[in-house]
Amino acid sequence: MNESLKEKFQSYPEHIRPKIDILRALILDVALHTDGAGEIEETLKWGEPSFLTSKTKSGTTLRIDWKPKTPKQYAMYFNCKTTLIDSFKTIFSDTLTFEGNRAILFAVDEALPEQELRLCIKMALRYHLDKRKC
């Protein structure tokens, strides 16, 4: 992990940092077990921790963040030019909370819907691969 990314993770409030760490670990674990995803590049994009399939180009960028102006939530962001959020809404409209066509929101005081999120991450990491098959 590069220094600017480390600084970003360290900048989160103490009660938020573990939640962001869990999202990061989940993305890396899903990538490890997703055919075609390959190695994940971690970087900052728009000041947010971002995860890319740079070598394989199999997926779209995933970003995670917490923002002081919405202190009771944190989020996982997806490229708004994809159809991912629409797909997630079709599958998980009763389980996940969405922001437009770009994010899944998580309440700070609620359990993370890990199983649902694993599928969303996998779909994002394979977005271009699966799109080519259609």
N, CA, C and O atoms as a GROMACS GRO file, in nm:
protein
  536
    1MET      N    1   0.086  -0.118   0.000
    1MET     CA    2   0.000   0.000   0.000
    1MET      C    3   0.090   0.124   0.000
    1MET      O    4   0.183   0.134   0.081
    2ASN      N    5   0.062   0.217  -0.092
    2ASN     CA    6   0.146   0.336  -0.100
    2ASN      C    7   0.118   0.432   0.017
    2ASN      O    8   0.018   0.419   0.087
    3GLU      N    9   0.208   0.526   0.035
    3GLU     CA   10   0.202   0.616   0.151
    3GLU      C   11   0.076   0.702   0.154
    3GLU      O   12   0.016   0.720   0.260
    4SER      N   13   0.034   0.754   0.040
    4SER     CA   14  -0.086   0.839   0.039
    4SER      C   15  -0.211   0.759   0.075
    4SER      O   16  -0.302   0.811   0.139
    5LEU      N   17  -0.215   0.634   0.034
    5LEU     CA   18  -0.327   0.548   0.069
    5LEU      C   19  -0.326   0.516   0.219
    5LEU      O   20  -0.431   0.517   0.284
    6LYS      N   21  -0.209   0.489   0.273
    6LYS     CA   22  -0.197   0.466   0.418
    6LYS      C   23  -0.246   0.588   0.495
    6LYS      O   24  -0.319   0.576   0.593
    7GLU      N   25  -0.205   0.705   0.450
    7GLU     CA   26  -0.247   0.828   0.517
    7GLU      C   27  -0.398   0.846   0.512
    7GLU      O   28  -0.459   0.890   0.609
    8LYS      N   29  -0.458   0.810   0.400
    8LYS     CA   30  -0.604   0.820   0.387
    8LYS      C   31  -0.673   0.729   0.488
    8LYS      O   32  -0.766   0.771   0.557
    9PHE      N   33  -0.627   0.604   0.496
    9PHE     CA   34  -0.687   0.511   0.591
    9PHE      C   35  -0.668   0.560   0.735
    9PHE      O   36  -0.759   0.546   0.817
   10GLN      N   37  -0.554   0.616   0.764
   10GLN     CA   38  -0.528   0.667   0.899
   10GLN      C   39  -0.607   0.793   0.930
   10GLN      O   40  -0.622   0.829   1.047
   11SER      N   41  -0.656   0.861   0.828
   11SER     CA   42  -0.730   0.985   0.850
   11SER      C   43  -0.875   0.962   0.895
   11SER      O   44  -0.940   1.054   0.944
   12TYR      N   45  -0.924   0.840   0.878
   12TYR     CA   46  -1.062   0.813   0.920
   12TYR      C   47  -1.071   0.814   1.072
   12TYR      O   48  -0.976   0.777   1.141
   13PRO      N   49  -1.185   0.858   1.125
   13PRO     CA   50  -1.204   0.852   1.270
   13PRO      C   51  -1.189   0.708   1.321
   13PRO      O   52  -1.212   0.613   1.247
   14GLU      N   53  -1.151   0.694   1.447
   14GLU     CA   54  -1.124   0.562   1.504
   14GLU      C   55  -1.241   0.465   1.490
   14GLU      O   56  -1.220   0.345   1.470
   15HIS      N   57  -1.364   0.513   1.502
   15HIS     CA   58  -1.479   0.423   1.493
   15HIS      C   59  -1.514   0.387   1.348
   15HIS      O   60  -1.591   0.293   1.325
   16ILE      N   61  -1.460   0.459   1.252
   16ILE     CA   62  -1.487   0.434   1.110
   16ILE      C   63  -1.378   0.346   1.047
   16ILE      O   64  -1.407   0.263   0.961
   17ARG      N   65  -1.256   0.366   1.090
   17ARG     CA   66  -1.142   0.295   1.029
   17ARG      C   67  -1.165   0.144   1.019
   17ARG      O   68  -1.140   0.086   0.913
   18PRO      N   69  -1.212   0.076   1.125
   18PRO     CA   70  -1.233  -0.069   1.112
   18PRO      C   71  -1.337  -0.105   1.006
   18PRO      O   72  -1.326  -0.210   0.942
   19LYS      N   73  -1.436  -0.021   0.988
   19LYS     CA   74  -1.540  -0.048   0.888
   19LYS      C   75  -1.484  -0.036   0.746
   19LYS      O   76  -1.516  -0.117   0.659
   20ILE      N   77  -1.402   0.064   0.724
   20ILE     CA   78  -1.337   0.082   0.594
   20ILE      C   79  -1.237  -0.031   0.570
   20ILE      O   80  -1.224  -0.081   0.458
   21ASP      N   81  -1.166  -0.072   0.676
   21ASP     CA   82  -1.072  -0.184   0.665
   21ASP      C   83  -1.145  -0.312   0.626
   21ASP      O   84  -1.092  -0.392   0.548
   22ILE      N   85  -1.265  -0.332   0.680
   22ILE     CA   86  -1.343  -0.452   0.645
   22ILE      C   87  -1.383  -0.449   0.498
   22ILE      O   88  -1.376  -0.551   0.430
   23LEU      N   89  -1.424  -0.332   0.448
   23LEU     CA   90  -1.458  -0.322   0.306
   23LEU      C   91  -1.337  -0.354   0.218
   23LEU      O   92  -1.347  -0.427   0.120
   24ARG      N   93  -1.222  -0.298   0.256
   24ARG     CA   94  -1.098  -0.324   0.181
   24ARG      C   95  -1.067  -0.473   0.180
   24ARG      O   96  -1.040  -0.530   0.075
   25ALA      N   97  -1.070  -0.535   0.298
   25ALA     CA   98  -1.040  -0.678   0.308
   25ALA      C   99  -1.138  -0.762   0.227
   25ALA      O  100  -1.100  -0.861   0.165
   26LEU      N  101  -1.263  -0.722   0.227
   26LEU     CA  102  -1.366  -0.794   0.151
   26LEU      C  103  -1.338  -0.785   0.001
   26LEU      O  104  -1.348  -0.886  -0.069
   27ILE      N  105  -1.304  -0.668  -0.048
   27ILE     CA  106  -1.271  -0.652  -0.190
   27ILE      C  107  -1.152  -0.739  -0.228
   27ILE      O  108  -1.156  -0.809  -0.329
   28LEU      N  109  -1.047  -0.735  -0.147
   28LEU     CA  110  -0.927  -0.813  -0.177
   28LEU      C  111  -0.954  -0.963  -0.171
   28LEU      O  112  -0.902  -1.039  -0.253
   29ASP      N  113  -1.036  -1.006  -0.075
   29ASP     CA  114  -1.069  -1.148  -0.063
   29ASP      C  115  -1.154  -1.194  -0.181
   29ASP      O  116  -1.129  -1.300  -0.238
   30VAL      N  117  -1.254  -1.116  -0.218
   30VAL     CA  118  -1.338  -1.154  -0.332
   30VAL      C  119  -1.253  -1.159  -0.459
   30VAL      O  120  -1.269  -1.250  -0.541
   31ALA      N  121  -1.164  -1.064  -0.476
   31ALA     CA  122  -1.078  -1.063  -0.595
   31ALA      C  123  -0.992  -1.189  -0.601
   31ALA      O  124  -0.974  -1.248  -0.707
   32LEU      N  125  -0.941  -1.229  -0.486
   32LEU     CA  126  -0.857  -1.348  -0.479
   32LEU      C  127  -0.931  -1.473  -0.524
   32LEU      O  128  -0.871  -1.565  -0.578
   33HIS      N  129  -1.061  -1.476  -0.500
   33HIS     CA  130  -1.143  -1.593  -0.531
   33HIS      C  131  -1.233  -1.574  -0.653
   33HIS      O  132  -1.327  -1.652  -0.673
   34THR      N  133  -1.206  -1.472  -0.733
   34THR     CA  134  -1.288  -1.446  -0.851
   34THR      C  135  -1.206  -1.474  -0.977
   34THR      O  136  -1.106  -1.408  -1.003
   35ASP      N  137  -1.251  -1.571  -1.054
   35ASP     CA  138  -1.183  -1.605  -1.180
   35ASP      C  139  -1.177  -1.482  -1.270
   35ASP      O  140  -1.277  -1.414  -1.291
   36GLY      N  141  -1.058  -1.457  -1.324
   36GLY     CA  142  -1.040  -1.350  -1.420
   36GLY      C  143  -1.005  -1.214  -1.361
   36GLY      O  144  -0.959  -1.127  -1.434
   37ALA      N  145  -1.026  -1.194  -1.230
   37ALA     CA  146  -1.000  -1.063  -1.172
   37ALA      C  147  -0.852  -1.029  -1.167
   37ALA      O  148  -0.813  -0.916  -1.198
   38GLY      N  149  -0.771  -1.125  -1.129
   38GLY     CA  150  -0.628  -1.100  -1.120
   38GLY      C  151  -0.592  -1.012  -1.002
   38GLY      O  152  -0.671  -0.990  -0.910
   39GLU      N  153  -0.470  -0.963  -1.006
   39GLU     CA  154  -0.417  -0.880  -0.898
   39GLU      C  155  -0.489  -0.745  -0.895
   39GLU      O  156  -0.519  -0.686  -0.999
   40ILE      N  157  -0.515  -0.697  -0.775
   40ILE     CA  158  -0.584  -0.570  -0.756
   40ILE      C  159  -0.483  -0.459  -0.729
   40ILE      O  160  -0.394  -0.474  -0.646
   41GLU      N  161  -0.497  -0.349  -0.801
   41GLU     CA  162  -0.417  -0.230  -0.776
   41GLU      C  163  -0.495  -0.141  -0.680
   41GLU      O  164  -0.612  -0.109  -0.703
   42GLU      N  165  -0.429  -0.100  -0.571
   42GLU     CA  166  -0.490  -0.010  -0.474
   42GLU      C  167  -0.429   0.129  -0.493
   42GLU      O  168  -0.307   0.144  -0.500
   43THR      N  169  -0.515   0.229  -0.500
   43THR     CA  170  -0.470   0.365  -0.522
   43THR      C  171  -0.574   0.462  -0.467
   43THR      O  172  -0.676   0.421  -0.411
   44LEU      N  173  -0.549   0.591  -0.484
   44LEU     CA  174  -0.649   0.692  -0.452
   44LEU      C  175  -0.703   0.750  -0.581
   44LEU      O  176  -0.626   0.788  -0.670
   45LYS      N  177  -0.834   0.757  -0.593
   45LYS     CA  178  -0.900   0.826  -0.704
   45LYS      C  179  -1.005   0.918  -0.642
   45LYS      O  180  -1.084   0.874  -0.558
   46TRP      N  181  -1.003   1.041  -0.682
   46TRP     CA  182  -1.094   1.141  -0.625
   46TRP      C  183  -1.080   1.146  -0.472
   46TRP      O  184  -1.177   1.174  -0.401
   47GLY      N  185  -0.960   1.117  -0.424
   47GLY     CA  186  -0.933   1.120  -0.280
   47GLY      C  187  -0.991   1.003  -0.203
   47GLY      O  188  -0.994   1.005  -0.080
   48GLU      N  189  -1.037   0.900  -0.274
   48GLU     CA  190  -1.099   0.784  -0.210
   48GLU      C  191  -1.017   0.658  -0.239
   48GLU      O  192  -0.965   0.643  -0.349
   49PRO      N  193  -1.006   0.567  -0.141
   49PRO     CA  194  -0.940   0.439  -0.168
   49PRO      C  195  -1.010   0.369  -0.284
   49PRO      O  196  -1.132   0.352  -0.284
   50SER      N  197  -0.930   0.329  -0.382
   50SER     CA  198  -0.985   0.272  -0.505
   50SER      C  199  -0.915   0.141  -0.538
   50SER      O  200  -0.798   0.122  -0.507
   51PHE      N  201  -0.989   0.053  -0.602
   51PHE     CA  202  -0.941  -0.082  -0.632
   51PHE      C  203  -0.968  -0.110  -0.779
   51PHE      O  204  -1.082  -0.102  -0.825
   52LEU      N  205  -0.860  -0.143  -0.853
   52LEU     CA  206  -0.870  -0.159  -0.997
   52LEU      C  207  -0.814  -0.294  -1.041
   52LEU      O  208  -0.723  -0.347  -0.978
   53THR      N  209  -0.868  -0.347  -1.147
   53THR     CA  210  -0.815  -0.468  -1.210
   53THR      C  211  -0.725  -0.424  -1.326
   53THR      O  212  -0.752  -0.456  -1.442
   54SER      N  213  -0.620  -0.353  -1.293
   54SER     CA  214  -0.534  -0.289  -1.394
   54SER      C  215  -0.471  -0.386  -1.492
   54SER      O  216  -0.462  -0.357  -1.612
   55LYS      N  217  -0.427  -0.501  -1.444
   55LYS     CA  218  -0.358  -0.596  -1.531
   55LYS      C  219  -0.453  -0.671  -1.623
   55LYS      O  220  -0.427  -0.686  -1.742
   56THR      N  221  -0.564  -0.718  -1.568
   56THR     CA  222  -0.656  -0.799  -1.648
   56THR      C  223  -0.762  -0.715  -1.718
   56THR      O  224  -0.820  -0.758  -1.818
   57LYS      N  225  -0.789  -0.596  -1.665
   57LYS     CA  226  -0.894  -0.509  -1.719
   57LYS      C  227  -1.031  -0.578  -1.717
   57LYS      O  228  -1.119  -0.546  -1.797
   58SER      N  229  -1.046  -0.673  -1.624
   58SER     CA  230  -1.170  -0.752  -1.618
   58SER      C  231  -1.287  -0.676  -1.559
   58SER      O  232  -1.403  -0.707  -1.588
   59GLY      N  233  -1.257  -0.578  -1.475
   59GLY     CA  234  -1.365  -0.513  -1.402
   59GLY      C  235  -1.359  -0.362  -1.406
   59GLY      O  236  -1.274  -0.302  -1.472
   60THR      N  237  -1.451  -0.303  -1.333
   60THR     CA  238  -1.458  -0.159  -1.320
   60THR      C  239  -1.406  -0.119  -1.182
   60THR      O  240  -1.404  -0.200  -1.090
   61THR      N  241  -1.365   0.003  -1.169
   61THR     CA  242  -1.309   0.053  -1.044
   61THR      C  243  -1.412   0.051  -0.932
   61THR      O  244  -1.528   0.088  -0.950
   62LEU      N  245  -1.367   0.006  -0.816
   62LEU     CA  246  -1.445   0.012  -0.692
   62LEU      C  247  -1.380   0.116  -0.602
   62LEU      O  248  -1.257   0.121  -0.594
   63ARG      N  249  -1.459   0.198  -0.535
   63ARG     CA  250  -1.406   0.295  -0.439
   63ARG      C  251  -1.482   0.280  -0.309
   63ARG      O  252  -1.598   0.240  -0.308
   64ILE      N  253  -1.415   0.313  -0.198
   64ILE     CA  254  -1.479   0.310  -0.067
   64ILE      C  255  -1.446   0.440   0.005
   64ILE      O  256  -1.340   0.498  -0.016
   65ASP      N  257  -1.539   0.485   0.091
   65ASP     CA  258  -1.509   0.608   0.164
   65ASP      C  259  -1.613   0.635   0.272
   65ASP      O  260  -1.722   0.578   0.271
   66TRP      N  261  -1.576   0.722   0.363
   66TRP     CA  262  -1.662   0.781   0.465
   66TRP      C  263  -1.642   0.930   0.452
   66TRP      O  264  -1.529   0.976   0.431
   67LYS      N  265  -1.748   1.006   0.464
   67LYS     CA  266  -1.737   1.151   0.448
   67LYS      C  267  -1.791   1.222   0.573
   67LYS      O  268  -1.897   1.185   0.624
   68PRO      N  269  -1.719   1.323   0.622
   68PRO     CA  270  -1.764   1.395   0.743
   68PRO      C  271  -1.902   1.457   0.730
   68PRO      O  272  -1.973   1.471   0.830
   69LYS      N  273  -1.943   1.493   0.608
   69LYS     CA  274  -2.075   1.556   0.594
   69LYS      C  275  -2.191   1.456   0.605
   69LYS      O  276  -2.307   1.496   0.619
   70THR      N  277  -2.160   1.326   0.598
   70THR     CA  278  -2.260   1.221   0.623
   70THR      C  279  -2.199   1.123   0.723
   70THR      O  280  -2.165   1.010   0.687
   71PRO      N  281  -2.184   1.165   0.848
   71PRO     CA  282  -2.107   1.088   0.946
   71PRO      C  283  -2.167   0.955   0.988
   71PRO      O  284  -2.096   0.872   1.045
   72LYS      N  285  -2.293   0.932   0.962
   72LYS     CA  286  -2.358   0.808   1.006
   72LYS      C  287  -2.359   0.700   0.899
   72LYS      O  288  -2.423   0.596   0.915
   73GLN      N  289  -2.288   0.727   0.788
   73GLN     CA  290  -2.282   0.626   0.682
   73GLN      C  291  -2.146   0.625   0.615
   73GLN      O  292  -2.070   0.721   0.622
   74TYR      N  293  -2.118   0.514   0.550
   74TYR     CA  294  -2.000   0.500   0.465
   74TYR      C  295  -2.047   0.427   0.340
   74TYR      O  296  -2.160   0.377   0.337
   75ALA      N  297  -1.962   0.419   0.239
   75ALA     CA  298  -2.015   0.369   0.112
   75ALA      C  299  -1.911   0.296   0.029
   75ALA      O  300  -1.791   0.308   0.049
   76MET      N  301  -1.964   0.218  -0.066
   76MET     CA  302  -1.884   0.159  -0.172
   76MET      C  303  -1.939   0.217  -0.301
   76MET      O  304  -2.059   0.212  -0.328
   77TYR      N  305  -1.849   0.274  -0.381
   77TYR     CA  306  -1.887   0.344  -0.504
   77TYR      C  307  -1.851   0.262  -0.627
   77TYR      O  308  -1.749   0.192  -0.630
   78PHE      N  309  -1.936   0.273  -0.727
   78PHE     CA  310  -1.918   0.203  -0.854
   78PHE      C  311  -1.924   0.305  -0.966
   78PHE      O  312  -1.982   0.413  -0.950
   79ASN      N  313  -1.866   0.273  -1.079
   79ASN     CA  314  -1.869   0.362  -1.194
   79ASN      C  315  -2.015   0.384  -1.235
   79ASN      O  316  -2.087   0.288  -1.263
   80CYS      N  317  -2.057   0.510  -1.237
   80CYS     CA  318  -2.198   0.541  -1.266
   80CYS      C  319  -2.234   0.518  -1.413
   80CYS      O  320  -2.352   0.522  -1.450
   81LYS      N  321  -2.134   0.492  -1.497
   81LYS     CA  322  -2.162   0.466  -1.638
   81LYS      C  323  -2.183   0.317  -1.665
   81LYS      O  324  -2.203   0.276  -1.780
   82THR      N  325  -2.179   0.235  -1.559
   82THR     CA  326  -2.206   0.093  -1.575
   82THR      C  327  -2.352   0.066  -1.540
   82THR      O  328  -2.424   0.155  -1.495
   83THR      N  329  -2.393  -0.057  -1.560
   83THR     CA  330  -2.529  -0.098  -1.524
   83THR      C  331  -2.530  -0.172  -1.389
   83THR      O  332  -2.630  -0.233  -1.353
   84LEU      N  333  -2.420  -0.165  -1.317
   84LEU     CA  334  -2.407  -0.243  -1.194
   84LEU      C  335  -2.514  -0.209  -1.089
   84LEU      O  336  -2.580  -0.299  -1.038
   85ILE      N  337  -2.530  -0.082  -1.056
   85ILE     CA  338  -2.626  -0.046  -0.952
   85ILE      C  339  -2.767  -0.089  -0.992
   85ILE      O  340  -2.843  -0.135  -0.907
   86ASP      N  341  -2.802  -0.074  -1.119
   86ASP     CA  342  -2.934  -0.121  -1.163
   86ASP      C  343  -2.949  -0.271  -1.139
   86ASP      O  344  -3.054  -0.318  -1.095
   87SER      N  345  -2.843  -0.346  -1.169
   87SER     CA  346  -2.846  -0.491  -1.144
   87SER      C  347  -2.859  -0.521  -0.996
   87SER      O  348  -2.936  -0.607  -0.956
   88PHE      N  349  -2.781  -0.449  -0.915
   88PHE     CA  350  -2.787  -0.471  -0.769
   88PHE      C  351  -2.926  -0.439  -0.715
   88PHE      O  352  -2.977  -0.511  -0.629
   89LYS      N  353  -2.987  -0.333  -0.766
   89LYS     CA  354  -3.122  -0.296  -0.721
   89LYS      C  355  -3.223  -0.405  -0.754
   89LYS      O  356  -3.313  -0.432  -0.675
   90THR      N  357  -3.208  -0.468  -0.870
   90THR     CA  358  -3.297  -0.576  -0.910
   90THR      C  359  -3.284  -0.695  -0.815
   90THR      O  360  -3.383  -0.758  -0.778
   91ILE      N  361  -3.161  -0.725  -0.776
   91ILE     CA  362  -3.136  -0.842  -0.691
   91ILE      C  363  -3.157  -0.813  -0.543
   91ILE      O  364  -3.214  -0.896  -0.471
   92PHE      N  365  -3.113  -0.696  -0.497
   92PHE     CA  366  -3.106  -0.668  -0.353
   92PHE      C  367  -3.183  -0.544  -0.308
   92PHE      O  368  -3.144  -0.480  -0.211
   93SER      N  369  -3.290  -0.509  -0.376
   93SER     CA  370  -3.362  -0.386  -0.341
   93SER      C  371  -3.417  -0.389  -0.199
   93SER      O  372  -3.435  -0.283  -0.138
   94ASP      N  373  -3.444  -0.507  -0.146
   94ASP     CA  374  -3.497  -0.516  -0.010
   94ASP      C  375  -3.389  -0.530   0.096
   94ASP      O  376  -3.419  -0.530   0.216
   95THR      N  377  -3.262  -0.541   0.054
   95THR     CA  378  -3.153  -0.564   0.148
   95THR      C  379  -3.054  -0.449   0.155
   95THR      O  380  -3.007  -0.414   0.263
   96LEU      N  381  -3.021  -0.390   0.040
   96LEU     CA  382  -2.918  -0.286   0.034
   96LEU      C  383  -2.980  -0.149   0.014
   96LEU      O  384  -3.091  -0.135  -0.036
   97THR      N  385  -2.904  -0.047   0.055
   97THR     CA  386  -2.945   0.092   0.037
   97THR      C  387  -2.855   0.154  -0.069
   97THR      O  388  -2.733   0.139  -0.063
   98PHE      N  389  -2.915   0.223  -0.164
   98PHE     CA  390  -2.840   0.277  -0.277
   98PHE      C  391  -2.846   0.429  -0.280
   98PHE      O  392  -2.938   0.491  -0.227
   99GLU      N  393  -2.745   0.487  -0.343
   99GLU     CA  394  -2.744   0.630  -0.372
   99GLU      C  395  -2.734   0.644  -0.523
   99GLU      O  396  -2.628   0.623  -0.582
  100GLY      N  397  -2.845   0.679  -0.584
  100GLY     CA  398  -2.847   0.697  -0.729
  100GLY      C  399  -2.798   0.575  -0.803
  100GLY      O  400  -2.835   0.462  -0.771
  101ASN      N  401  -2.713   0.600  -0.903
  101ASN     CA  402  -2.656   0.490  -0.981
  101ASN      C  403  -2.507   0.474  -0.956
  101ASN      O  404  -2.432   0.429  -1.042
  102ARG      N  405  -2.464   0.514  -0.832
  102ARG     CA  406  -2.320   0.511  -0.808
  102ARG      C  407  -2.275   0.447  -0.679
  102ARG      O  408  -2.156   0.420  -0.665
  103ALA      N  409  -2.364   0.422  -0.581
  103ALA     CA  410  -2.313   0.376  -0.452
  103ALA      C  411  -2.410   0.283  -0.378
  103ALA      O  412  -2.532   0.288  -0.396
  104ILE      N  413  -2.349   0.199  -0.294
  104ILE     CA  414  -2.420   0.124  -0.192
  104ILE      C  415  -2.382   0.190  -0.061
  104ILE      O  416  -2.263   0.208  -0.032
  105LEU      N  417  -2.482   0.226   0.019
  105LEU     CA  418  -2.458   0.295   0.146
  105LEU      C  419  -2.472   0.197   0.262
  105LEU      O  420  -2.555   0.106   0.259
  106PHE      N  421  -2.390   0.218   0.364
  106PHE     CA  422  -2.393   0.136   0.485
  106PHE      C  423  -2.407   0.225   0.606
  106PHE      O  424  -2.335   0.324   0.618
  107ALA      N  425  -2.498   0.191   0.695
  107ALA     CA  426  -2.513   0.266   0.820
  107ALA      C  427  -2.402   0.225   0.915
  107ALA      O  428  -2.371   0.107   0.928
  108VAL      N  429  -2.342   0.323   0.980
  108VAL     CA  430  -2.230   0.299   1.071
  108VAL      C  431  -2.270   0.204   1.184
  108VAL      O  432  -2.188   0.125   1.230
  109ASP      N  433  -2.394   0.210   1.228
  109ASP     CA  434  -2.438   0.132   1.343
  109ASP      C  435  -2.510   0.001   1.306
  109ASP      O  436  -2.574  -0.060   1.392
  110GLU      N  437  -2.500  -0.042   1.180
  110GLU     CA  438  -2.564  -0.166   1.138
  110GLU      C  439  -2.461  -0.265   1.085
  110GLU      O  440  -2.353  -0.227   1.040
  111ALA      N  441  -2.496  -0.392   1.091
  111ALA     CA  442  -2.407  -0.496   1.040
  111ALA      C  443  -2.395  -0.485   0.888
  111ALA      O  444  -2.490  -0.448   0.819
  112LEU      N  445  -2.279  -0.517   0.838
  112LEU     CA  446  -2.253  -0.514   0.694
  112LEU      C  447  -2.319  -0.636   0.629
  112LEU      O  448  -2.300  -0.748   0.677
  113PRO      N  449  -2.395  -0.618   0.522
  113PRO     CA  450  -2.458  -0.731   0.452
  113PRO      C  451  -2.354  -0.802   0.365
  113PRO      O  452  -2.352  -0.786   0.243
  114GLU      N  453  -2.270  -0.881   0.429
  114GLU     CA  454  -2.151  -0.935   0.363
  114GLU      C  455  -2.180  -1.023   0.243
  114GLU      O  456  -2.115  -1.008   0.139
  115GLN      N  457  -2.274  -1.115   0.254
  115GLN     CA  458  -2.300  -1.206   0.141
  115GLN      C  459  -2.346  -1.132   0.018
  115GLN      O  460  -2.299  -1.158  -0.093
  116GLU      N  461  -2.438  -1.038   0.036
  116GLU     CA  462  -2.487  -0.959  -0.076
  116GLU      C  463  -2.375  -0.875  -0.136
  116GLU      O  464  -2.362  -0.864  -0.258
  117LEU      N  465  -2.295  -0.817  -0.048
  117LEU     CA  466  -2.185  -0.733  -0.093
  117LEU      C  467  -2.079  -0.812  -0.169
  117LEU      O  468  -2.021  -0.762  -0.265
  118ARG      N  469  -2.055  -0.934  -0.128
  118ARG     CA  470  -1.958  -1.019  -0.200
  118ARG      C  471  -2.000  -1.037  -0.346
  118ARG      O  472  -1.917  -1.030  -0.436
  119LEU      N  473  -2.128  -1.060  -0.369
  119LEU     CA  474  -2.175  -1.077  -0.506
  119LEU      C  475  -2.161  -0.947  -0.585
  119LEU      O  476  -2.122  -0.949  -0.701
  120CYS      N  477  -2.192  -0.835  -0.522
  120CYS     CA  478  -2.179  -0.705  -0.589
  120CYS      C  479  -2.033  -0.679  -0.628
  120CYS      O  480  -2.005  -0.633  -0.739
  121ILE      N  481  -1.943  -0.708  -0.538
  121ILE     CA  482  -1.799  -0.689  -0.565
  121ILE      C  483  -1.756  -0.779  -0.680
  121ILE      O  484  -1.687  -0.735  -0.772
  122LYS      N  485  -1.797  -0.904  -0.675
  122LYS     CA  486  -1.761  -0.999  -0.782
  122LYS      C  487  -1.812  -0.950  -0.917
  122LYS      O  488  -1.741  -0.957  -1.017
  123MET      N  489  -1.935  -0.902  -0.920
  123MET     CA  490  -1.991  -0.851  -1.045
  123MET      C  491  -1.911  -0.732  -1.097
  123MET      O  492  -1.890  -0.718  -1.217
  124ALA      N  493  -1.867  -0.645  -1.007
  124ALA     CA  494  -1.787  -0.529  -1.048
  124ALA      C  495  -1.649  -0.572  -1.099
  124ALA      O  496  -1.599  -0.518  -1.197
  125LEU      N  497  -1.588  -0.670  -1.032
  125LEU     CA  498  -1.455  -0.716  -1.072
  125LEU      C  499  -1.456  -0.792  -1.204
  125LEU      O  500  -1.352  -0.806  -1.268
  126ARG      N  501  -1.571  -0.841  -1.245
  126ARG     CA  502  -1.585  -0.914  -1.372
  126ARG      C  503  -1.668  -0.836  -1.474
  126ARG      O  504  -1.703  -0.892  -1.578
  127TYR      N  505  -1.700  -0.712  -1.448
  127TYR     CA  506  -1.793  -0.635  -1.530
  127TYR      C  507  -1.757  -0.640  -1.679
  127TYR      O  508  -1.844  -0.668  -1.762
  128HIS      N  509  -1.633  -0.612  -1.714
  128HIS     CA  510  -1.595  -0.610  -1.856
  128HIS      C  511  -1.587  -0.750  -1.915
  128HIS      O  512  -1.621  -0.770  -2.032
  129LEU      N  513  -1.544  -0.846  -1.836
  129LEU     CA  514  -1.539  -0.985  -1.885
  129LEU      C  515  -1.680  -1.034  -1.917
  129LEU      O  516  -1.704  -1.089  -2.024
  130ASP      N  517  -1.771  -1.013  -1.824
  130ASP     CA  518  -1.908  -1.063  -1.843
  130ASP      C  519  -1.982  -0.984  -1.951
  130ASP      O  520  -2.067  -1.039  -2.020
  131LYS      N  521  -1.950  -0.856  -1.965
  131LYS     CA  522  -2.013  -0.774  -2.067
  131LYS      C  523  -1.974  -0.821  -2.207
  131LYS      O  524  -2.055  -0.817  -2.300
  132ARG      N  525  -1.849  -0.866  -2.221
  132ARG     CA  526  -1.801  -0.916  -2.351
  132ARG      C  527  -1.870  -1.043  -2.392
  132ARG      O  528  -1.883  -1.071  -2.512
  133LYS      N  529  -1.917  -1.122  -2.294
  133LYS     CA  530  -1.982  -1.250  -2.324
  133LYS      C  531  -2.124  -1.232  -2.376
  133LYS      O  532  -2.180  -1.322  -2.439
  134CYS      N  533  -2.182  -1.117  -2.350
  134CYS     CA  534  -2.322  -1.094  -2.392
  134CYS      C  535  -2.333  -1.066  -2.540
  134CYS      O  536  -2.443  -1.045  -2.591
   0.00000   0.00000   0.00000
